[in-house]
Amino acid sequence: MLMTFEIMKINNSCKHACLISSLSFVQKLLYITIYNLRRSLIILNVGLAYFRHLEVLDLSNNNFLGSIPSSVDTLSSLKELSLARNELDGSLPLLGFCELKNLCELDLSENMFEGELPPCFSGLSSLKLLDLSLNQFNGNISTLLISNLTSLEYVDLGYNKFEGLFSFSSFSNHTKLEMVRVVNDNDKFEVETEEPLGWVPKFQLKVLVLSNCNLNRGSRNVPSFLLHQYELRVIDLSHNSLDGTFPNWLIDNNTRLENFIMKNNSLGGTVHFLPHQYVNSLDISDNQLSGILPPEIGNILPFISDLNLSWNSLDGAIPPSMGNLIRIQKLDLSNNNFSGEVPKSLLSDCPSLAVLVLSNNKLDGEVLSRNLSARQLMILLLDNNRFTGVLTNEMAGGVMFMLNMLDISDNLFSGTFPGWITNMLMLKSLSIRNNTFEGQFPCGRTPFEFLDISQNSFSGSIPSCSNLQDVNHLHLDSNRFTGSIPEFYRNLTKLLTLDIGNNKLSGRIPNFVGELSNLRILFLGKNNFSRSIPEQLCQLRNVSIIDLSSNSLSGSIPNCLQNMTGPVDLAFLKVPTLMALRNSPYHYQSVLVREFKYRGSDNLYQRQAQVQFITKSRLDTYKGGILDYMSGLDLSCNNLTGEIPKEIGDIIQIRALNLSHNQLTGPIPSHFSNLENIESLDISSNNLSGKVPSELIELNFLAVFFVSNNNLSGRLPEMKGQFGTFTADSYEGNPFLCGLPLEKKCTPNSTLMEPPLSTEEDEEKWYNVDMVSFGASLVSTWFVVLMGFVGIIYVNPNWRRRWFAFVEECMYTSYYFLYDCFHKRSMTCTAVDEM
C-alpha cells in the first residue's frame, strides 16, 4: 500500500525529525509539501536522496535557515521546486540546480540568496516559471541566459541588487511569455527596450512591471514594443523618469487593462482616452500632465476603485461626473491647480469612498457646510486650499463615523470648533492648523494620537482633555492660550512632540516636563515663563530640539544639559512597508497552484509632525523624517546669567545653538570645538569676555557664527575652513577684537590687549553700585540739609520773616494764576454752547 503512496504533506504537527528518511522505501513518492515546520533543513539532506521519482517539492512558507541540501541535485525527475519565503542563503552555482534538466518551475523568492546567476541556468530549457524576487542576487543578468530559456512564461527578477545593462529584447522569441517583472533600486542597473532598433516581440504579455529600473536611461522613451501589446492586464512603468507625451494609446490598445501605474515620471500632455470598463486602478501621479480633466471622466472609468492624479499641473474644475464613480475607494487629486467648488455628489453619491485627498489646490467654497453622506470615508485631506465656512454642530452628526484622519489646515474656516468632531471615536489624527477658529477648543471622546490646532485664535487655558492620554504629537502653538501648563500634562507619557510656543502662558516651567521620557521635541518659546530653567529637563535624554526662547527665564544655564544625547531610534521617519500586495486579474496556472499578487507600491497617508525652528538666522520649517536628524537648543532672548557651561560642548550631535540676547558672562568655552555637527552658533548680545577660541576653526560644518555685541578682545581666529566665510557682521560691537575680517589690524601686543575694567577688582563698572547703600546715604544727606535749614530759620528772626513773606507771595501768585485760567476757560465753553 505504501509502495504506491504518491503525495505527502507535512506541517508543524509532525513531531519526528526522521519522518522523511523513514519513508525512504516509498519509491514512487511524487509530491512532497512541507509548510510551517520551522525546523532546520538538515533533516532533509539524507532523506531526499531516496526519492528519485519525486516531481514536486514544495518547501515554501517555513523558517528554514542556512543552505539548501546538497541532495537536491539527485532529484533528476524534479519538475517543480519551491523554496519561497524562507531564510535561506548561499550562492546558486553551489546548489546543483543546473542538474535538474526537467525543471519547469523554480521559485526561490523571498530568501537571502546572493551572488550572480549561474550561466548553466541557460540549460534549463523546460523552465516555464522563474521567480528569484526579493533576494540579494547581484551582477549582470546574462542576455544569453534569458534568450535560451524560450519556454519561459512567468519571470520575476524584482528586488535584487543586479547591475549593468539588461536588454529586454532577450525575450523577443519567447512566444509563451505572459508575465515579466524587473524592479530594482540600484542606480547601477538599467533596462533597455529600444535595442536593436525595430525589434518586434513574439509574445503577448499580460503583466509587465518595469519599475525603478532606469528604463531606457538614454532616450527616456516609453517602450516602443508596447505598440504591439493588446492583452495587458497589469502595467507598471513607475519611477523611471520617462518623458514625452503621456501614452493614452497604451490604455486604449489594451481593452482588458485593469491596473495602470505610471507614477513618478516626467510625462506631459493631457489625459484623454476611450471609455474603459475594466480599469480598476490608475496611478499617473507625479508627472507633468496639464490641462483639464475630461468632463465625462466619471463615465470613462465607471468601475475604477483607485484613481491617483496627484502631483501634476492639472487645472480647471473637478468634473461633476466624478460623482458617478460608484466603486471609487481612493481618490487623490492633491498637488495640482484645481479650482472652484468640490462637486456635491463626490461626498454624497460615492458610497465606497474611503480616501479623499484634495490637498494643495485652489479649491474654494463651503465644502464642510453641507449635508454629507460619506459613511465609509476614513481619510479626508483638504489642507492648503481656500475653503471657507463655519463648522456647525448640525453638520455631520454620525455621517462620517469611520473617519480616521482629518486635515483641514491652511484654509479659511472660522467660528468656534464643533464638538462633534472631537467625539468621533475612530478619529486618530486631526489637523486644523492655520485657520481662524476661536474660543475654547472642545474636549471630547476622540482618542487622538496626532492633534495640531496651531495658528488659530483659540483662547482660555490650554486643553486638558482626558482623550489626549495617548497623543504622540501635540501642536498648540500660535494661539491665545493663557495660564500655566496644567498638572494633567504629567500624564502624557507617550508624547514625542509638545509645541505650545507663541502663546501667553506664564508661571514656571513645571518640573514634571522632565518626566516625559519619550519627548523628542519641546517648544515653549515666545511665552511669559519666568524663574529658572528646571534641571529636571536634563532627564529628557531622547530630546533633540528644545526651544525656550523669548521668555523671562532667569538664573544660570543648567550644566546637565549635556545629557541631551538625542534619540537612538527613528520616531518621525515612517518607513513604509516594502510593498502592498494587491489582488491582480492575472492568475498563473501552475502545478504549485500559484496565485500572482501584484506587489504595487501603495500611497501611505500619514500625518507628519511639523515645527518651525530658527537656525542659520532664519526661521525654517522641519517636517517628518528630517526631525529624526535635526538637533537644536534655543535659549535666546531671556534673562539668563552666569557663564556658559562648558558641558554644552559635549552635545556633539547638536546642529543649532542659540544663546543670544541674554546676560551671560565669562569666556566662550573652548570646549565648543567638540560640537562637530554644529551648523549655526549664535551667542551674540551678551557680556562675554576673553578671546574667540582658535579651536573653533575645527568646526567643519559651521555656516553661521555670531558673537557680536559682547566684550570680546584679542586676535580673531585664522580665516581657515568655515571661518574664512564669516564677515565683520559676526563680530561687530566688540571694539577690542582685531584681525580679519575686521578693518582693525592687530599689533604685536594684540593678544595681550584686554578691555578696561576687566580684572576682578574692577569687574564692577561705575554703574554697578550697591543700591541699598546709595539710597541710605542719599536720604541721610537730604535729612541733614533740611534740619540745617530749619535750624537757621529758627535761630534768625530776620531770615524767618523773609521766608514766610516769600511763601505768602507764592501762594497769592498761584491763586490768581489758577483763577484767571479757569475763568477764561468757562467763558470759552459758554460761547461755544451758545453757537
Secondary structure, DSSP 4 states (H G I P E B T S, - for coil): -GGG--EEEE-TT---TTHHHHTTT-TT--EEEE-S--S-THHHHHHGGG-TT--EEE--SS--EEPPPGGGGG-TT--EEE--SSEEEEEGGGTTGGG-TT--EEE--SSEEEEPPPGGGGG-TT--EEE--SSEEEE---HHHHHH-TT--EEE--SBEE-EEEEGGGGTT-TT--EEEEEB--TTEEEE-S-STT---S---SEEEEESS-TTTTT-PPPGGGGG----SEEE--SS--EEE--HHHHHH-TT--EEE--SSEEEE-------SS--EEE--SSEEEEPPPTTHHHHSTT-SEEE--SSEEEEPPPGGGGG-TT--EEE--SSEEEEEPPGGGGTS-TT--EEE--SSEEEE-TTSS----TT--EEE--SSEEEEE--TTS-TTTTTT--EEE--SSEEEEEPPTTGGG-TT--EEE--SSEEEEPPPP-S---SEEE--SSEEEEEPP--GGGTT-SEEE--SSEEEE---GGGGG-TT-SEEE--SSEEEEEPPGGGGG-TT--EEE--SSEEEEEPPGGGGG-TT--EEE--SSEEEEPPPGGGGG----SS-SS--PPPS-EEEE-S-----TT----EEEE---------EEEEEETTEEEEEEGGGGGT--EEE--SSEEEEEPPGGGGG-TT--EEE--SSEEEEPPPGGGGG-TT--EEE--SSEEEEPPPGGGGG-TT--EEE--SSEEEEEPPPS-GGGGG--GGGTTT-TEEESTTSSSPPPTTGGG---SS-SSTT-S-TT---HHHHHHHHHHHHHHHHHHHHHHHHH-HHHHHHHHHHHHHHHHHHHHHHHHHHHHHHHHHHHHHH-
